[in-house]
Amino acid sequence: MLEGRVFHFMGIGGVGMSGLARLLAALGARVTGCDLRVSETTRSLEREGIPVWQGHDPAHLEGTEILVYSSAIRPDHPEIQAARRQGLKVWPRAEMLAEIMGWYPRSIAVAGAHGKTTTSSMIAEMLAVAGLEPTVIIGGRVNCFGSNARLGRGEYLVAETDESDGSFLYLQPYLAVITNVDREHLDFYADFRAVKRAFVKFARRVSPEGALVVCGDDPGVRTILPELSGRLVTYGFSEGAEVRGEILAEAPLPRVRVWWRGQALGEFSLRVPGRHNAENALAAVAVGLTLGLPSAVILSALSGFSGVGRRLEFKGEVLGAFIYDDYAHHPREIAATLAAIRALHPERRLLAVFQPHRYSRTRALWQEFVRVLAEPEVLFLTEIYPAAESPLPGVSGEKFFQAVRRVRGGKPTLFAPDLETLRAQVEFFLSPGDLLLTLGAGDVYQLGEALVRQISPSRKEKVVG
């Protein structure tokens, strides 16, 4: 389909960018990329035949037809300016996604402050189980596909959107899902009202022949409901939702009865923990029913859903302690993840490691973070992961740590300025029967992987002896 076309991706190591690059390569295009950091993602892309350079340089543009750049890269970057001078097409990631979306008559876009990746993955796996051969571009590794991208042979495309910079407004999907609307990305939006206005604009871009699926339980969604029009399908646990879930069991894993317009359809039992995942599954049910899929296929697919990378991902066992990792980086996400892991392992002492993500988010949600982090028995905090942001006055990992420690009532609370210190602290506290959970959107997941690979010999002697 794209044989002979040449694309270059700036910031190809990002999960959204790498998925697009993989899809274009699968469609026959020649794809190259560059990123500031070498990572497992960039190494994986190279193994798949996509050349990746470390760093950015206008020399990378030789032979390129279209430059696609990540939202993390400024539009005035020298490599982008060079591409414009050369007369190349220069597209932000969302514009490239919008172009691809236009190739598929049944495109499904999933938006929301939280739950997008899991909801997108559930929908994609459901369509695959139904034999509809979807094409998929998602912000996480879908376990059943082994990748964050999949080229299907059908007319369906499932894509996770990015509202962080308003770029989801490029998209014009056939069907859209809004999982929730929350106080997030306030580095870009002036205030919460601006966030809500953006979601209303996104909803209005849905095809009139399609539908908008929204979570009726979410307070943010409820505030914009009066401004939404067209075919609207609500889901949730509350009375009045068109697709309503009834929690039959929440621990250790959710079991849910589903009602559709007042009629019981059946039940599903998830293999992933947490009430929030049951809610994500209801979004997938609503999409499936709206598309006319048989309820038996929908419920069976959700019962078999195998999860997503970095979403309560089990990394391994170290000396009798279980190691998990989760991408949660917002107070609401952290609260949901802590509740889910408690339901899964109620008997274990919880050691949580949180890496704050972005100075702007830490400042905007400071008190919410402080409240939710009071809960774990032992807490480790790291320096703030900047994600290309410059430091803000009065916002630092050390100051954040002091604020959190004051509300934890004497429970062990430690600050680690680097991964080496963090690992030493965790090894000292970790005991058989514990549960270690790393939280954050940065590189904190590397801690669990390092512990599983090799724990220090002296620590082994201390625990075993």
N, C-alpha and C positions, 0 to 999 in steps of 0.2 A: 504493500500500500504506500509506503514511504521510501521505496528503494531510490537511492541516489540523493536523498535529502540529508543535509548535514546540520546537526544541532550541537551547540556547546552549552553546558550547564555550569553556571557560576554558583558555588555553594552546593555542589552535588551530593555532599555528605549528609545533608539534611534529609530526614525521613520522607518528607513530601517530595522533595526534588529527586531523590533516588528512585522513588516509585515511578515518577513521570519518565525519567531517563530509561528505566527498564522497559516501560511500555513502548516507548518510541523505538527502542532497539528491537523489541520483539516484532514491531510493525515493519521492520526492514530499514529504518534510518541508520545512518552512521552517527554515533553519539560520542562526544568527548566531555570531559568535565574537569573542574578544578575546585579545590577547597583549601582553606587555611590549615586544616588539620588532617593528618592521616588517621583513619579510624577503621573499625571493623567493617563499616559500611563501604568506605572507599576501597578497601582491600577486596571485599566481596564483589563490588562492581568490576574491578579489574579482572578478577577470576572469571567473570561472566563476559569478558571481552570488551569492556568499556574503558578506554584509557583515561586515567585521572592524574592530573598534576597537583603537586602540593604548592599552594600559593596562587596568587592571581597575577596575570601578565598578559598584555595585549598580544604577545606572540602566540598565545593559545588560539587566537581567532583565525589563523591561517586555514583557508578552505571552508570556513564556517558560513552557513547561510542564515541561521537564526540563533541568536544568543538568548538564552533563558536564564533569568537571575532570581535568586532567592530573596524573600522579603527581608532577610537579615543583611542584605547588601544595599548600600545607598545607591540611588539612581545616578549620582554624579561620580561614581567610582571610575578611575582611569581606564579600566578595561571596558566598561560600558561606554564611556565617552569615545574610546577608540573605535568601538563597533559602530557607533552612530556616524562617526566621520567616514567610515568605510562604506556606509550605506547599507549595513546589515539590518535585518529586522531584529528589534530588541524587545523582548516580551518579559514582563514579570511572570512568575510561576502561575498565578491565577489566570492570566490571559492565555497561557499555553493550555491549561486545564479546560478553559472555556472553549478553546478551539477543538480539543479532543471531544468534549461533551457534545458539541454540535454534530459529531459523526454518528452519534447513537440516538435513535428515536425515543428510547426509554431510559433516559438518564435519571439517576437518583442521587441527590446531593444531601449530605447529612451535616447539619450545622448545630451549634450550641456551645456553651462555655465548657461543658463537661460531658463525657460519655460518647463523644463523636467516634472515636476509634473503635471501641467495642461495639457500638450500635451499627456502624458501617460494616464491621466484620460479620456480625450476626446476619445482617441483611444479605451480604455477599454469599456467605455459606448457605443460607436458606435458598437463595436463587440457584446456587450450584447443585444442591440436593434435589431441587425441583427439575433439574435437567435443562435450565435456561441458559447455561454457558455465559455467565456475566463476565465482562471486563471489569477489573477492580483496581482502584488507586486509593490506598489507605495509609494513614500516618502511623502504621505499626506493622510488625510482622504477623500476619494471620497464620496461626499454627497449621490449619488444614491445607493452606496453599504453600507454606514455607517461605513466604515472601510478602512484601507490602504492595506488590503489583501482580496482576494476572491478566493475560490476554485471552479473552473468551471468543467464541464464535457466534454468540447471540446478539440480540439488539439491546441488551441491558448494559449500562455502565453504572457502577456504584463508586462514588467518590466522596471522600471526606473533605470538607471545605475548611477555609482558614478565615476566621473573622477578625484575627488579631490586628490587621491593618486595613480592614474594610474591603479587601480584595475579593471576598466572596460575592461582591456585587457585580463582578464580571459574568457570573454564571447565570444561565437560563435553563434550569432543569425541568424535566417532565414532572418529576415528583420530588418534593423536599421534605426533610424531617428537621424539626427544631426540638432538640432534647431539653434545653433550658436556656434561660437568659439571665446572666449574672453580672455582678460587678467585676469585670475582668478586662485586661488590656487597657487600663486607664492611662497608660503611657501614650496611647494613640488617641483614644476617645476623651473628649473634654470632661465628660461625666457619665453617670449611668443612663441619663436620658438619651445621650448620644448613642450609647450602646443599643438601647431599645429601638431608636429610630433606624439604626442600621439593619436590625433584624426585620423590621417592618418592610423596609425597602427590599431586602432579600426575599421575603415572602411574596412580595408583589411581582417578582421576576419568574415565579413558577408558571409553567404553561397553563393556559385556561382549560386545556384538555386533560391536565393532570390533577394533582391533589397536593395539599399541604397537610402533613402529619405532625401534630404537636403534643407535647406533654401537658395535659390539663391540670396536673398536680403542681406544676412549677409556678411559684409566685411571679417570677419575671415574665413567663409566657402569659399568665392570666392578665397582666397589665396591658399587653398588646393585643389580646384577642379582639377587642372591639374594632381594631383597625385592620383586621385581616378579612379577606374576602375570598370568593371562589370556593371550591370543594375543600372542606376542612374536616379532618378526622382527628379526634382527640383520643389519647390513651392515658392510663394511670390507674391508681388504686382507689380513687374516690368515686362515689356515686355520680353518675352523670357522664362519665367517660364512655365513648362509643366502644372502645376496646378497654375492658376493665379487668384488672388482675386481682385475684384474691389469694393472699399468701396463706398456704396451708402449712408450710414449715419454712423457717428461715435459717435454722442451723442444723447441721453444719453447712448444708447447701440448700438453696431455695427450691421449694416446690410450689407451683402456682397453678390455680384454676383460672381459665380465661373465659370471659363473657364478651359476647359481640352483640351489641344493641339489645341487651337484656337476655340473650340466650346463651346457655352454657355450651362451650365448644369442646372442652376437654382440659387436660392438664399437661404441663411440662415440668421436668426436673432438670435444673441446670447443673453442669459440672464445674461452674465457676461460682465463688461465694459472693454473698452480699445482696442486700435489698436493692442497691443501685443497679446491679446487673440484672435483677429481675425486672426493673423498670426499663432498662435498655432493651431487654428481650421483648417487652410489651410494644416498644416502638417497632421492632422487627415484625411482630405479629400484625400490627396495624398496617404496615407496608404490604405484607403478604396478602392480607384480606382485601386491601384496596386494589391490589393487582389481580385479584381473583384466584389466588392459589388455594388449593384444597387445605382445609384446616389441619387434616392429619399430616400432611407434608410439612406444614409450618411448625407444628408442635414437635414432630419427630426431629426436624432439623435443629431446633433450639435445644432439645434434650441431648443432642450429640455435639453441640458447639464446643470446640476444643480450646478456645481462648485466643489471646493475643499477647505478643511479647511485651514485657514491661508493664503488664497489668496483672498485679498480684501473681507474678511469675515465680514459681518455685525454682531456686537456683541450685539447691542441693542441701546436704546434711553435713555438718561439721561437728564431730565429737558429740553427737546426740542432740545438737541444736539445729533447728530448721532455719534455712536462709531464704527469704523472699525479697522481691524487689517490685516497686510500683512507681509509675510515672507521676503520681499525685504531686501537684505543686501549688494547689490552691486550698485554702482552709476547708472548703466544702468537700473537695476530693479527698483530703487527708482524713476528715471525719468519717466519710463513707468507707475508706480503705481500712481504717482502724476497726470500725464496727465489723467489717467483713472478716478480717483476720482473727478477731476475737471469737466470732461465731464458729470459725473453722477450727481453731485450736484454743478453746477456752481454758484449758488446764495449764497452759504454758506462760511463763513470765515473758513479757514483751519488752524487747530492747529496740527502740526506733532510732534510725539515723535520718535526719532531715537536712537536705541541702537547699537552702532558699534559692529561688530562681528569679533573677532580675532585681535590681535595686528598686525600680519603680513599683513592681508588684509587692515587694516586701514593705515598702513605705505605705502604699495605699491600703494594704490589708493587715497592717501591723498588729492591731489588737485582736483581730480574728485569728491570726496565726498563734498569737500568745495563748489564747483560750484553748484552742484545739490541741496544742502541744503539751498541755498540762496533764494529759491522760496516760501516756506510757509509763511503765515502772522505771525504766532507765531511758534517758534521752541523750543523744549525741547530736550536736549542731556543728555545721561546717561554715566556712566562709561563704559569702553569697556568690553564686555562679552568675557572672555578668551577662552572658549571652549577647555580647557585642555592645552592651550598655556601658556608659561611663559612670563612675561612682557618683552618688548624690550626697550632698552635705548631711551629716547626721545619721546616715544609714550605713551600717557595717555589720559584719557577722558578729563581732564582739559585742556591740551594743544590743543587737537582737538577742544574743545569748543571755546577757544580763537581764533583759526584760522578761524573757521566758523563765529563767531560773527563779525569779522572784515569786512567780505564781505556782511553783511546783511543790510547795510544802515540804522541802527538804529531800525530795526524791532525787537520786543521782542524776545530775545534768552536767554534761561536759562539752567543751568547745574545742574543736580541732581545726587549726589553720590550714592543714594540708592532709592529703590522703595517708601519708606515712604515719603521722601522729594519730589520725583517726583509727587506723588499723590497729595500732598498739593499744589504744584505749579499749576498743571493742574486744580484742583478744583477752585483755585483762578481765573484763566483766563477763564474757560469754561462758556459760556453764551448760552441762548436759541438761536437756529438757527445755532449754530456752527457745525463744522465737525471735530471730533478728529480721527486722524489716527496714530496708533502705527506701527512702522516699525522695523524689525530686526529678525534675526534667533535665538535669545536667548530666554529669558523669559519675554520680554517686553510685550507680549500679556496679561500677568497677570494684568496689569494696567487696561485695558478696562474691563476685567471680574470683577475686584474689584469694579470699578465705577458702573457698571451695577447692581451688587449685592447690593451695599449700598454706597450711597454718604453721606458725613458727615452731621449731622443735622444742624450745623451752616451754612454750604454752601447752604443747601436747603432754609433756611430762607432768606439768602442774595439774591438768585436768584428769588425766588417766591415773596418776599416782594418788 
